[in-house]
Amino acid sequence: MQKDIASALARTLKKLGIEGVEPTLEYPSDLTHGDFATNVALVAANQAQSNPKELAEQIVSELGVIEGVEKIEVAGPGFINFTLSRTYFLNVIKNIDEDWGKGGVYKGRNEIFEYTDPNVFKVFHIGHLMPNVIGESLSRIAKFLGANVKQVNYQGDVGLHIAKALWGLRHNTSLDIHDSNDLGKAYALGSAAYEENEEAKKEIIDINKKVYARDESVMEMYTTGRQTSLDHFEELYKILGTKFDTYFFESEVWEVGKKRVEEGLEKGVFEKSDGAVVFKGEQYGLHTRVFITSEGLPTYEAKDFGLVTVKNEYFPFDYSVIVTGKEQKEYFKVVFKAIEEFDPSFKRKLKHVYHGLMRLPTGKMASREGNVVSGEQLINDTIAQSQERNSDPVIAERVAVAAIKYEILKQSLGKDMVYDRERALSLEGDSGPYLRYSYARAKSVLEKAGDGGSVEQIPEQIPEFERLLPRFPEVVKRAAHEYEPHYITTYLTELAGSFNSWYAQEKIIGSPEEQYKLALTRAFATTMKNGLWLLGIEAPEKM
């Protein structure tokens, strides 16, 4: 319908001799203003040398009849509002099925989403939890619209952090290499020693070289600790409902990356500086970054260069999307530019989606002991609080995950957020558990009624949420195009609130319009289920 109205507006503008103005439509926040609104008259007024309101009235008079539109009127200084017909809404309700909202706009498009990216031997922190939730949602949205999608995880298993952890394990034999918490303690021990003790620093640098060289003296401890971390990460992925198509590791891509950088050095993309190989980004308005150290070891930049190559060999992509924190925004600008200068075929294919910081209501992401709250701790604490309200541990876990995911996804990704666990678990609205509850409520009605539902017996008054239902496909498309899942959370919250208000005021089973109300309830439930899936939130069949 949106396309039909926009096309009609475009034809009318052309008829009036107005060129170069693209009609855009928006959803009015107040449904009394119609189902669509456009400011095209305000935009085109100067070119038409006309008062915006007069031009709007002229456009309306020339538009004629648009099938599915019941009323067109001018409002305010020159806005044009469109109210859709009841027949249109009823046809939408009739056609809402399990594929509702899906589309083929991304059909044939290969898109690879890389997210989470934890480092072995280290804690699974907030910087892994947030991209896990965001990346999972973005990949589902792209898949929903027909893209060929691969979901991948790039886990750091070589580098200085590994050497620090191995040093810590060697110097504190009470730490258990089979315990992921102890691995984090070993890393913290080695990290402190690296900064404070020159002799320890030399030892750690030596261990780092041995890991890259796969020296037998470190490989047994390295392999055991690495597996401990990976097994623990899988436990967290299972709780979060995340499944990856494949995993990439720094140990598998660093040699490829180093080779590419060395080739780029010969091509003039990189240059030598104090024994290191660097990319001078200043000529592109960026900054300089080191890709190979003076000791001949690849940096994160070189590894990411190798990763792009390996990913493209695994799944030739049209778009490669990486989800990380916003602190890496400038880093990826340089890395992507270096890759594109080396191989122009990657231009406009590399996308960095970044999120803000998570804070607690106190302003600090810290525990009672003063340590930084990890992503794992946040998950466990939310599950524990959920269990106080849900005796079934499975339900408690799913409610907690819904709470966390909704809080992360409900706002624009670049902004910082405050995580209030009490609010996140609330059933009063604007929360993941509230959306789950709303869906379960609708399913409960449908289960009690058994089969049934049609749009034959319809009341005169249109429920508000009936008019919201047709917006779902466009909301999904916008979320995909802008890489912003918050459009879906906002829509679902508004839809659920409208449904619950209607539910509280209306009798469904046994009413004169029972069949219509059941059809409407089923359409709501289907929309909620598909929307929750896009957010990575399980839709419960029972309350």
N, C-alpha and C positions, 0 to 999 in steps of 0.2 A: 504494500500500500504506500509506503514511504516513497518508493521509486515512482509509482504512478503519479503521486501528487507533485513530486519534484519535476517529472517530465512535463506535466501539464503547466507548471509554473514557467519552465524553460521555454515552452512553445509560446506562451502568452507574452513573455518578455520580448521574444524575437518579433512577435506580431506588433508589439508596441515600439519596435526599433531600438530596444535596449540590448546591448551586446557586452560580452565579457563579464557578466554577473552570474555566478553559479548559485542557484537556489539551494539553501540549506534549511533543514527542518529540525526542530528540537521538540522534546517532550515537555509540555508545560508542567511545572511543579504542582500547580493547582488544576485538577481535572475539570473545574468549572470553566476553564479557559480552552477547553477542547482537548483533542488527542494529539494534535500536532500544531506547531506554530512556526512562522517564518518571519524574519526581519528583512526580507528581500526588498521591500519597498523603501525601507530606510537606507539600505545600501545603494540602491539604484536611483534615489531621488535626485542627486546632483546631476547625474548623466541625463536624466529625463527632464531636468530643470523644472521640477515639480515639488510641491509640498508632499512629504512622505505619506501623510494620511490620505491626501487626495489621490496619490499614485496607487496606494493600497486599494482604495475603492475602485479605481479604474481597472486594476488587475483582477479584482474579484468579479467585476461585471463582465470581463472578457474570458474568464476561466471556463464558464459554462458548467456542465454537469460532469462530475468525476465519479465513476462507479465506486460505490462503497463509502462515499462521503455524504453525510446527511445535511451538514450545515457549514457554510463558510462565512466568516464575519471579520470585520476590521475592529481592532481593539487598540486602545492607547494612542500613542503618537503615530502609529502606522504598522503595527503588527497584524498579521493575518492568521486567524485561528481556524483550524479544521476539526470538525466533530464527525466521527465516523458513524455509520449506520448500525442499527442493531443487527441487521442481517449479516454484516461483516463480522461482528463479534461472535455471533452464533456459528458461523461457518468455521471460524478459528477454533472454537471449542470442540466442534465435531471432528476436527482434523488433528487434535493434539493426541499424539500417541508416544510410544517409547522413543521414537526418533525426533521428537519435538525439539526444535532449536538447532538441530544438526544442519550442516550445509556443505556444499561442495566448493566453496570459494577458495579453499586451499588445496583442492584436488590436484595431484601431480607435483606438489611442492614437498621437497625433502628438507626436513628441519630437525636439527639435532640439538637437544637441550642438555647442557652440562650444569649440574648443580650439586650442592652439599660439600663435596671436596674436602673431607677431613684429612688430617695428617696422622698417620699411625704413630704410636708412642705418645700421643698427646690427647688431651681431653676433648670430647665432643662439645664444643662451646656454642654460644648463641649465634656466632657467625657461621655455624654449620646448620643449625636448626632453621633459621630464617630462610636461607636460600633453598633448603630442602623443601619447605612448605611452598614457597613461591614457584620454584622450578617445577614441582609436581603439578601445580595448578596450571601454569602456563603451557606445559607439554600436553596436558589433557585438553585444554581449550583448543590448541592447534589441531590435535587429533580429532576432536569433535567436529571441526570444520573441514575435515577431509584430508589433512596433510599426512604424509608419510613421516612418522615421528620415531626418533630414537632417543631414549632417556639414558644418559650416561653419567657416571660419577668418576671424577679424577682425584685419586687419593695419593697423598704425598708419602712416599715410602723410601726416599733417599734425601739427603741434605743434612745441614748442620744440626737440625733439631733431632735427627736420629742419633747422630754422634753424641749429642749432649745426654740423651736418654741412656745410651749404652754406657757412657762414662758413669752416669749416676747409678746404674745397676751394678757396675763393677766396684764402685766405692761404697755401696751400702747393701751388703749381702742379705739384710733382713727383708728387702723388697722382693716380692714374688713376681717373676716375669710372666706368670699365667694370670695375673690380676691386672685388669686395665687401669684401676685406680692407682696401683703401685707404679705402673708405667708412667702415669702423669706425674707422680711424685719424683720418679727418677729423672724425668725431663726437667722438672723445676730445680732439682738439685744440681744437675749438670749446667743448666742455664745460669744459675747464680755463680757457680764456680768459673764458668767461662768469662764472666764479667769481672770477677774479683781476684782470680788467681792466674797469674801468667803461665805457670807450669801446667795447670789444668787446661788452660786454653790451648797450649801446644798439643797436649794429649788428645784433646777433642778434635782439633784440626787433623791430627794423624789418623784418628778413628774414622773421620769423615772420608779421607782419601781411601782408606782400606775398604769402606763400604762400597764406594764407587768401583773399586778394583776387584770387589768380591773376594777379598782376602779371607782365607780359611780361619784366621785367628778371630774374626768377628762374625762370621756368617751364621754359626749355630745360634748364638744369642740373638742376632738380628732376625733370623727367620722365625724363631719361636715368639719373640715379642711382636713382630709384625702380624703373625697369625692371631695372637691374642687380641690385638686391636681390631683387626678385621672381623673376627667373630663377634666381638662386642658391638661394633657398628651395625652388624646385621640384626642384632637384637633390637636396636633402636629403630632401624628401618622398618622392621616388622610392626612395631608399635605404631609408627607413623603411617603405615600403609603404603610405603614407597617400594616400588619394584623397578630396578634398573635393567636395561637391555644388555648392558655390558659395563665393565669397569676398566678404566685406564689408570696406569700407575707411572709415577715419575721415573721409576727404574726402567720402564719400557720405552720412554720417549726422550730421555735426556741425550742419548747418543745421536738420535735423529736430529734433535734440535741443535746440538753442537755442530753437527755436520752442515746443517742449513746455514748457520751463522758463519761458519768458515767459508762456505760458498759465497755467501753474501759479502764477506770481507773482500773476496777476489773481485766481485762485481761492483764494489764501491758503495754498497748499501751501508756497510759498517766500516769502522776504522779503528786503528790501534790507539790506545791512550794509556801510557804508563804500564805497558805490558798487558793491559786488558783489552777486550774487544767491546766497543760501545756503539750505540746508535745515537747520533747527534740529532735530537728532535727539534732543536731551536729553529731550524730553517722551515719547520712546518708549524711553528707556534707552540711547540711542545717542549719537552726537556730531555736531557741526555740520560740514558740508562745503560748499565753494564749488562752484557749478555754472556760474556765469558770472562772469568776472573783472571787476574795476573798469574794465578796458580794453574790455569788451564781448566778450571772446573766450570760447568754451565750454571748459570743463575736461573731463578724462576722464569725470567724472561725467555731464555733459550729453551727451557723445558716447554713453555707455552707455545713457542714456535714449533717445536717438534710435535706437540699435542695436536695442533691444527692439521699438520701433515698426516698424522696417524688417523685422526678422526675422519678426514676426507677420504683416506684409503678404505677405512672400515665402512663408511656410509657417505658416498659423494653427495654433499649437501648444497642446497640453495641458500640456507641460512644456518649459521652456527650461533646459538645463543648461550651465553655464559651468565650465570646469576651469582653475584657476590655482593659484599657490602660496598657502600659508596666510597669508602676510603681507597678503593682500588680503581676509581674512575679514571684518574690521570695515568695510572700505570697501564691500563688496557688501551688507552688512546695511543700511547707510545708503542706498545707491543703490536697492536693491530696495524699501525702505520708502517712499522718495520716490515711486517709480513707482507703487506700490500705493495710496498716498494720492491721487495724481493720477488713477489709473484702477483702481478696485477689481477690475475683471475679471481683473487679473493676479495677484491674491492666490492664494498656494499654487501658482503656476505657475512661479515662478522659483527655480532651484536652483543653489547654488554648491558645487561639489565641489573641495576644496582638498587639496594634497599638502604634505609636509614638504620639508626641505632635503636636498640630496645633498652628501655629504662624501667625501673620500678617506680611506684608512686612516690617513694622517698627521694627519687632523683638519681639513685645509684643502683647499678646492677650488681649488688653484693649480698652475700649471705650474712647471718648473724655473726659469724666469725670474722667478717670483713673481707673474705675472699670473693673473687668475681664469681657470680652465679653461672654455672655452665648450662648449656642447652639441655644436657641430660638431667641435671638437677631440677631445672624448670619443669621438664616433663614429669619427673617423679613426684615433685611437690604438688603439681596440679592433679595428678592421679590420686595422690594421698588425700587431698581435700575433696576430690570428687567421690572417693570411697566413703566419706563421712555422710554423704547424701544418697549413695547408691550401694545397696548391699551386694549386688552382683558385681564381682570384680571386672568382668568383661565389659559390662555396660559402663562402669565407672571409668575404665580406661578409654572407651570410645567417646564418652562425653568429654573427658579431659582433652583428648586429641582434637575434638571439634572446637573446644574452647580456645585452644592455642592457635589452631589454624585460622579461625575466624579473626582473632585479634591481629594476627600478622597480615592477613589479606584484606582487612576492611578499609585500609586507607591507601593513598597514593604511595607507591613504593619508595620514592626518594626521601620521604619524610621520616623523622624519628618518631618512635612510638612509646607509649607508656603501657606496660603490661600490669594490669590490676587483676590478680587471680580471682578475687571475689566477684568482680564485675564480669570477668570472662566466663565464669561458671553459672551466671545468673540465668533464670528462666523468664525474666521480665522483659526481654527484648534486647535487640542490638548485641546478640551473642550467638555463638555456634550452637550451644544447647537449645536456645530458643528456636532456631530454625529446625533443628531435629525434632523438637517437641511439636512444632506446628505441622510438620509432615506426618508425624505419628498420629496426631489428632485426626487429620483428614483420612488417613488409612483406617483408623478405628471406625469412623463413620461408614466408610465403604464396606468394611468387613461385616458390620452389623446389618447393612442393607442387602448384602449379597450382590447378585448381578443386577444390573439396571443402570439407567441413566440415558436420557435423551434431551433434546432441546425443543420438544414439542410444546410442553406446558410451560410457558415463560411468563414471569411477572412483568408488569409494566416498568418498574423501576430497575435500572441497571446497577448491580452491585459494583462498587468501585474496583474491586480486584478483578472483575471480569474485563474491565477496560485496561488493566495493567498486563494481563496475560499475553496479548499479542506483541508486547515490547521485548519479550525474552530473546528471540533470535537476533535482534539488532544489538541488544546489550552484549550478547556473547561475541558478536563480530567486533564491536568496539573494544572490548576487553582484549581480543586477539590482536587487532591492528595496533593498539597502543601499548601492548604488553602490560596491562593493568587489571588484575583480577578484582580490584575493589569495586569496579562497576557492577560486577555480579553480586558481591556481598550486599552492596547498597540496594540493588534491585530486589533481591530475595528478602531482605529485611522489610522493605516497604510492602512487598506482596504478602508476606506472612502477617504483618500487622493488620493489613486490610482484610485478609481472610479471617483472622481471629476476631476482629470487630464484628464482621458479618456473622460468624459462627455464634457469637455470644447473643446476637439479637434475633436470629432466625431459627425456626424449627425446620429441620431438614427431612428426617424420616417421618412420614405420616402427614406431611403438609400437602396442600393442593398441587404445589409445584415440585413434588418430591423428585420426579425424574430429571427435571431441569437442574435442580440443586445438586443431585448426585453427579450429573454430568459435569457440572461446574467444579464440584469438589474433586472429582477425578482429574480434571484438567489442572487444577491447582497442585494436586499431589504429584502428577507427572512432571510439571514444571519445576517444583521444588526438588524432586529426586534428581533430575538431570542437572539442575543448578548446583546442588550439593556435591554431586560427583565431580563437577568441574573444579570445585574447591578442594577436592580430596577428602570430603567429609562423608562418612557413612550415613545413609538414610535408614533409620530404624523402621521396621515394619510394625512394631508394637510400642506402645507407651511404657 
